[in-house]
Amino acid sequence: MRIIIHTLGTRGDTQPYLALSRRLKAEGHEVMLVAPAQFANMAEAEGIDFSPLPAEFLAMLDSPETKALIGKSGAGFSVGFKLIKHYRLLARHVLDAEWEAARAFQPDAIVFHPKALGAPHIAMKLGVPLFLASPLPGFTPTSAFPTPLLPFSTLGPLNRISHALMIHGGKVIFSKTIQAWRDEALDLPARGKPARLTGTLYGYSPHMVPKPSDWGPDVAVTGYWFLDTPDWHPDAELAAFLAAGEPPIYVGFGSMPGVDPDLTGLVIEGLRRAGKRGLLATGGGALEQARASHSLHVIAGAPHDHLFPLMHATLHHGGAGTTGAALRAGKPTVICPFFGDQAFWARRVQELGVGPKPLDRRKMTADDLATAFLACDEPAMRAQASALGDALQAENGAGTAAAFITSRIRSSRA
């Protein structure tokens, strides 16, 4: 079958879909990934056909205006909606690029990230099965928990209705743009409905968030879609640092923009007060360069699947993929959320006993960091993290997702 996968966002919104693409291709399907232009090289390295979306989207995320929004809004859901408003001017270009890719590829099925707003309408135009695929819950209503964009562990009887924020938010904000695009580009009724879902996939582990009892067989919680890198080894300097003492604590904030010039110094002081060695990953921008020492090493980045098992613990922003990779390594993890669903994963880590209380980026002190680092020494937490790591390592998320897609397609044709 010919399967096209549409995704939009940062590396964390692309890498899992590349892993799914790789698995589908290995099973004999023709696959195309539609994603921001910045990830063309990643797709090429995996031998996956690629069609670019405008590069301006990621450039917008790293703009001074976006950094200011994140700095003011904190970890709440409001920052997401503010960023969407900034994205409004780019939306038509992204929709046109989605349609151009799908029209040229002529897929038998479409898999899409919720941010790829054009995919459901393209599936309607082409008359092909449609699958929503998300690295976090929130697009299938449930009474088990509220939408991950809200900073609450439960809203009681309002849990189910809260998911409308994620299910309908983008459609409402971009309704006029989508209607015009449907009419002008797809030759569909402007106010018509998109294609119905053939299935929904959630690319996280049921050990992290169990599948709710009110989700049906058309919804699968598959396990994480990891894009592992089998041939990586530490360079000489990193290898020497790792061999020179106790395993360090990894600190990195992925693609989060740098909004706090004192964050690097605060982390280093927290490590010092806890008496811990640290490995700082500065590639995303949130951390600045620092002077290396016998207790501190700095790298731009490294594959999490190889690096995290070498650590004592990790501190990161709480992105869905980074959280999964840290926990699969079987080590405690500390989360300092920036925005969006990151606070949701931080709460889950604490609830599962595999990490301490989340840190508040806007208020935390060096003592708070030191307390969190020392909490990762607790035997009960380390045992729980090790057990969860074993469970995640036993999963085959991308394989489960691929099997679900092909099974649902066959059923839809029967």
Buried (B, 14 or more C-beta within 10 A) or exposed (E): BEBBBBBBBBBBBBBBBBBBBBBBBEBEBBBBBBBBBBBBEBBEEBEBBBBBBBEBBBEBBBEEEBBEBBBEBBBBBBBBBBBBEBBEEBBBEBBBBBBBBBBEBEBBBBBBBBBBBBBBBBBBBBEBBBBBBBBBBBBBBBBBBBBBBBBBEEBEEEBBEBBEBBBEBBEEBBEEBBBEBBBEBBEBEBEEEBBEBBBBBBBBBBBBBEBBEEBEEBBBBBBBBBBEEEEEEBEEEBEEBBEEEEBBBBBBBBBBBBBBEEBBEBBBBBBBBBEBBBBBBBBBBBBBEBEEEEBBBBBEEBBBBBBBBBBBBBBBBBBBBBBBBBBBBBBBBBBBBBBBBBBBBBBBBBEBBBBBBBBBBEEBBBEBBBBBBBBBEBEEBBEBBBBBBEBBEEBBBBBBBBBBBBEBBEEEEE
